[in-house]
Amino acid sequence: MPRPLLLALALLLAPAAAPAASAPLVVVVDPGHGGEKDGAVAPTGAKEKDLALAIARKLAARLRAGGAEVFLTRDGDASVDLAHRPALANSREADLFVSIHLNSMPGRARATTRGVETYFLSVDASDANAHAVAARENADKLAGGAPFDPADPVGGILADLQDEAALAGSSRLAYAIHERVIARTGEPDRGVKQAPFYVLAGARMPAVLLELGFVSQPAEARRLADPAYQELLAQAVAEGIAAWRRPVAAAIMRGP
Ligand SMILES: [Zn+2]
């Protein structure tokens, strides 16, 4: 048989490429901190790094059960550089990146402040509180990891901001998740905000950072340590991701 004919036959017999809409959602779930970085510590002694990992594992299990392909940036008490976390999402060509954190207040506000904040990236923080949260979460960067100029922390982020499409997707993802978490938990709604987080910089897909509650507030710290509540949070985040994804699937079905 002549070669061109063979090729045509091979093409005819080859299985058709899977339509984009049925491709599994690829998610990178990032439990904050780890290793020597405890993150925030509760009055009970519970550490943000452990609570974030527990919630991240439950979220990963739920997403996998829904057919998603999920990668964790750490699946143990390991130290992972902030820059490596979005880099993993880029290398896996993830559809979205979700960083899981718990919040903390200093001073007298520790006793009373609770609630949920959801973040996506910008160079300028939404307000003083958002600025403080980013500064605390970025502190992991100061010890170890790639060197950077502490006098110009924003410069590094500016050099590698998300592209515009990813940023618009991040905003929509943040609102979708935030809405479900507030509805499920009934915790105070502290809003969707923007701030310069290293862990979100450089992500080439929709990327959000969740502050799912305050470990500094004693009652909320106890709630966050409860596996049933962690499961509820995982469910809420998974529902938010599903709500975010639906219009995307619809757009693919409609075609260009
Ligand atoms: Zn954190």
Boltz pocket constraint, residues with backbone or C-beta under 6 A from the ligand:
constraints:
  - pocket:
      binder: B
      contacts: [[A, 32], [A, 33], [A, 39], [A, 40], [A, 48], [A, 100], [A, 101], [A, 102], [A, 137]]
      max_distance: 6.0
